[in-house]
Amino acid sequence: MADDGGVRVRIREPRPDDVAPYAEAVRRSADHIGRWNPVEPDGLAELLDRQGPGLRTFLIEDVASGGLVGKCNVANIVMGRFCNGALGYDSYLPYAGTGRMTEGMRLVVDRCFAPGERGGLGLHRLEINVQPDNVRSVALAERLGFRHEGFTPRMLFLSGAWRDHERYALTAEEWTPLDR
């Protein structure tokens, strides 16, 4: 949310008509995201096909322009006694560094913790895994209230090598729900 009380972003699930704008946003932001995550401008169609109980994707949009601020995948969703999901995200230029991604991620986290009858995912715990040198993503996790849980060596295979990650987590009890 904007400091003046206005709403600058919204979240929504991706649709087939997002394929072209998504590709353009990823291409425009390739240098920005490429050090940390795969740059896959043509990956949205396949991501749409994978949506289901274990994976939910949210696009973060700028309200004023309709531009794509970023994307967040809620992956590895496990219900039952665990009720856990892992957040992975990318921010896109020209919105990176404007606070909009933080605003959007607050909405995503809120949706993840909200009960199903209120349109949420009903999760109890969320985690974010970040490469140690990705200071902007570490700062985003901390701004959202995620606590550092530990270090995981060689966690993900990215850019031709197994990459270490710092693990951050947050539970529903630690989250203050947004006004709805």
Order of alpha helices (4+ residues) and beta strands (2+ residues): beta-alpha-alpha-alpha-beta-beta-beta-alpha-beta-alpha-beta-beta
